[in-house]
Amino acid sequence: MHSVKTREIYNEGMVSRYYIICYAVMLLVVVSAKKIKTEEEDLLQLHPVITSPAVSGPYEMVIGETLHLSCNVNKKVDYNFQGHRPIFMWWCNSTAEPCYNSSAPSLCNICINITKSGSEANTSSTELTIEHVTKANTSTYTCIAFTDDDDYSASPGNISIQVIVHEKVKPKLTVTQSVIKTIGRFVELVCIDSVGYPTTSISWYKDSHFVHSGRLLRLDNVSHHDAGVYHCSAVNRFNRVNSSVILKVQDDSKMK
């Protein structure tokens, strides 16, 4: 009986020791994971900025123009330390993972304009120019920056800009037909460009004199002085289109 009881105590001790070891291993794993996470959170991250074009939304252009993109990034550098590494920057016109989030751009054949800074550089930039753009150049262009400095994240920093290439479309105007108004009333003349691209600027003229900007021209308390031919002009950087409307003003009191 004494021997059996001794074995039971021994087995219970082994089980307890096993659980203690398992708990210690689990605790070590948790602590290590937290340490790794903390180290990753403490790492710096490159934040590239697109400096040209300076737009907050999509950049729109037309066929035949030149696309010029500029991107800049800054890096903290301790000049008392001699082990800094270069900044690599490149452009990508695809959201494919190998190019968009890779520290090895040379492995991706869709990455373009790879640049490399000096080892001690605290700033770097890269540019991308495409002349005579076509609709095929409509894309999202991503500027990517990477350094393998020990205090920086292994994940590259990136920023994107959407580029939309349109066809040139000549303005097409729809204007108010010739109108007849009575003295003292108001009249609204409307000029609409429904298809022109780039977006047109609309102005009204009378007898070659500027009258108003915008598609709607309202005249209050009209008189014979307001009668005549009004010209509507739609202008963008490629085209100018004109149309006209005749305003006739009558005195109803003389018609009675």
RASULMO-V169381 format. One record per residue. N is the residue number from 1. RES is the residue in three letters. SS is DSSP state (H for helix, E for strand, L for the rest). Layout:
BEGIN
n=N res=RES ss=SS
n=N res=RES ss=SS
END
This chain:
BEGIN
n=1 res=MET ss=L
n=2 res=HIS ss=H
n=3 res=SER ss=H
n=4 res=VAL ss=H
n=5 res=LYS ss=H
n=6 res=THR ss=H
n=7 res=ARG ss=H
n=8 res=GLU ss=H
n=9 res=ILE ss=H
n=10 res=TYR ss=H
n=11 res=ASN ss=H
n=12 res=GLU ss=H
n=13 res=GLY ss=H
n=14 res=MET ss=H
n=15 res=VAL ss=H
n=16 res=SER ss=H
n=17 res=ARG ss=H
n=18 res=TYR ss=H
n=19 res=TYR ss=H
n=20 res=ILE ss=H
n=21 res=ILE ss=H
n=22 res=CYS ss=H
n=23 res=TYR ss=H
n=24 res=ALA ss=H
n=25 res=VAL ss=H
n=26 res=MET ss=H
n=27 res=LEU ss=H
n=28 res=LEU ss=H
n=29 res=VAL ss=H
n=30 res=VAL ss=H
n=31 res=VAL ss=H
n=32 res=SER ss=H
n=33 res=ALA ss=H
n=34 res=LYS ss=H
n=35 res=LYS ss=H
n=36 res=ILE ss=H
n=37 res=LYS ss=H
n=38 res=THR ss=H
n=39 res=GLU ss=H
n=40 res=GLU ss=H
n=41 res=GLU ss=H
n=42 res=ASP ss=H
n=43 res=LEU ss=L
n=44 res=LEU ss=E
n=45 res=GLN ss=L
n=46 res=LEU ss=L
n=47 res=HIS ss=L
n=48 res=PRO ss=L
n=49 res=VAL ss=E
n=50 res=ILE ss=E
n=51 res=THR ss=E
n=52 res=SER ss=E
n=53 res=PRO ss=L
n=54 res=ALA ss=L
n=55 res=VAL ss=L
n=56 res=SER ss=L
n=57 res=GLY ss=L
n=58 res=PRO ss=L
n=59 res=TYR ss=E
n=60 res=GLU ss=E
n=61 res=MET ss=E
n=62 res=VAL ss=E
n=63 res=ILE ss=L
n=64 res=GLY ss=L
n=65 res=GLU ss=L
n=66 res=THR ss=L
n=67 res=LEU ss=E
n=68 res=HIS ss=E
n=69 res=LEU ss=E
n=70 res=SER ss=E
n=71 res=CYS ss=E
n=72 res=ASN ss=E
n=73 res=VAL ss=E
n=74 res=ASN ss=E
n=75 res=LYS ss=L
n=76 res=LYS ss=L
n=77 res=VAL ss=L
n=78 res=ASP ss=L
n=79 res=TYR ss=L
n=80 res=ASN ss=L
n=81 res=PHE ss=L
n=82 res=GLN ss=L
n=83 res=GLY ss=L
n=84 res=HIS ss=L
n=85 res=ARG ss=L
n=86 res=PRO ss=L
n=87 res=ILE ss=L
n=88 res=PHE ss=E
n=89 res=MET ss=E
n=90 res=TRP ss=E
n=91 res=TRP ss=E
n=92 res=CYS ss=E
n=93 res=ASN ss=L
n=94 res=SER ss=L
n=95 res=THR ss=L
n=96 res=ALA ss=L
n=97 res=GLU ss=H
n=98 res=PRO ss=H
n=99 res=CYS ss=H
n=100 res=TYR ss=H
n=101 res=ASN ss=L
n=102 res=SER ss=L
n=103 res=SER ss=L
n=104 res=ALA ss=L
n=105 res=PRO ss=H
n=106 res=SER ss=H
n=107 res=LEU ss=H
n=108 res=CYS ss=L
n=109 res=ASN ss=L
n=110 res=ILE ss=L
n=111 res=CYS ss=E
n=112 res=ILE ss=E
n=113 res=ASN ss=E
n=114 res=ILE ss=E
n=115 res=THR ss=E
n=116 res=LYS ss=E
n=117 res=SER ss=L
n=118 res=GLY ss=L
n=119 res=SER ss=L
n=120 res=GLU ss=L
n=121 res=ALA ss=L
n=122 res=ASN ss=L
n=123 res=THR ss=E
n=124 res=SER ss=E
n=125 res=SER ss=E
n=126 res=THR ss=E
n=127 res=GLU ss=E
n=128 res=LEU ss=E
n=129 res=THR ss=E
n=130 res=ILE ss=E
n=131 res=GLU ss=L
n=132 res=HIS ss=L
n=133 res=VAL ss=L
n=134 res=THR ss=L
n=135 res=LYS ss=H
n=136 res=ALA ss=H
n=137 res=ASN ss=H
n=138 res=THR ss=L
n=139 res=SER ss=E
n=140 res=THR ss=E
n=141 res=TYR ss=E
n=142 res=THR ss=E
n=143 res=CYS ss=E
n=144 res=ILE ss=E
n=145 res=ALA ss=E
n=146 res=PHE ss=E
n=147 res=THR ss=L
n=148 res=ASP ss=L
n=149 res=ASP ss=L
n=150 res=ASP ss=L
n=151 res=ASP ss=L
n=152 res=TYR ss=E
n=153 res=SER ss=L
n=154 res=ALA ss=L
n=155 res=SER ss=L
n=156 res=PRO ss=L
n=157 res=GLY ss=E
n=158 res=ASN ss=E
n=159 res=ILE ss=E
n=160 res=SER ss=E
n=161 res=ILE ss=E
n=162 res=GLN ss=E
n=163 res=VAL ss=E
n=164 res=ILE ss=E
n=165 res=VAL ss=E
n=166 res=HIS ss=E
n=167 res=GLU ss=L
n=168 res=LYS ss=L
n=169 res=VAL ss=E
n=170 res=LYS ss=L
n=171 res=PRO ss=L
n=172 res=LYS ss=L
n=173 res=LEU ss=E
n=174 res=THR ss=E
n=175 res=VAL ss=E
n=176 res=THR ss=L
n=177 res=GLN ss=L
n=178 res=SER ss=L
n=179 res=VAL ss=E
n=180 res=ILE ss=E
n=181 res=LYS ss=E
n=182 res=THR ss=E
n=183 res=ILE ss=L
n=184 res=GLY ss=L
n=185 res=ARG ss=L
n=186 res=PHE ss=L
n=187 res=VAL ss=E
n=188 res=GLU ss=E
n=189 res=LEU ss=E
n=190 res=VAL ss=E
n=191 res=CYS ss=E
n=192 res=ILE ss=E
n=193 res=ASP ss=E
n=194 res=SER ss=L
n=195 res=VAL ss=L
n=196 res=GLY ss=L
n=197 res=TYR ss=E
n=198 res=PRO ss=L
n=199 res=THR ss=L
n=200 res=THR ss=L
n=201 res=SER ss=E
n=202 res=ILE ss=E
n=203 res=SER ss=E
n=204 res=TRP ss=E
n=205 res=TYR ss=E
n=206 res=LYS ss=E
n=207 res=ASP ss=L
n=208 res=SER ss=L
n=209 res=HIS ss=E
n=210 res=PHE ss=E
n=211 res=VAL ss=E
n=212 res=HIS ss=E
n=213 res=SER ss=E
n=214 res=GLY ss=L
n=215 res=ARG ss=L
n=216 res=LEU ss=E
n=217 res=LEU ss=E
n=218 res=ARG ss=E
n=219 res=LEU ss=E
n=220 res=ASP ss=L
n=221 res=ASN ss=L
n=222 res=VAL ss=L
n=223 res=SER ss=L
n=224 res=HIS ss=H
n=225 res=HIS ss=H
n=226 res=ASP ss=H
n=227 res=ALA ss=L
n=228 res=GLY ss=E
n=229 res=VAL ss=E
n=230 res=TYR ss=E
n=231 res=HIS ss=E
n=232 res=CYS ss=E
n=233 res=SER ss=E
n=234 res=ALA ss=E
n=235 res=VAL ss=E
n=236 res=ASN ss=L
n=237 res=ARG ss=L
n=238 res=PHE ss=L
n=239 res=ASN ss=L
n=240 res=ARG ss=E
n=241 res=VAL ss=E
n=242 res=ASN ss=E
n=243 res=SER ss=E
n=244 res=SER ss=E
n=245 res=VAL ss=E
n=246 res=ILE ss=E
n=247 res=LEU ss=E
n=248 res=LYS ss=E
n=249 res=VAL ss=E
n=250 res=GLN ss=E
n=251 res=ASP ss=L
n=252 res=ASP ss=H
n=253 res=SER ss=H
n=254 res=LYS ss=H
n=255 res=MET ss=H
n=256 res=LYS ss=L
END
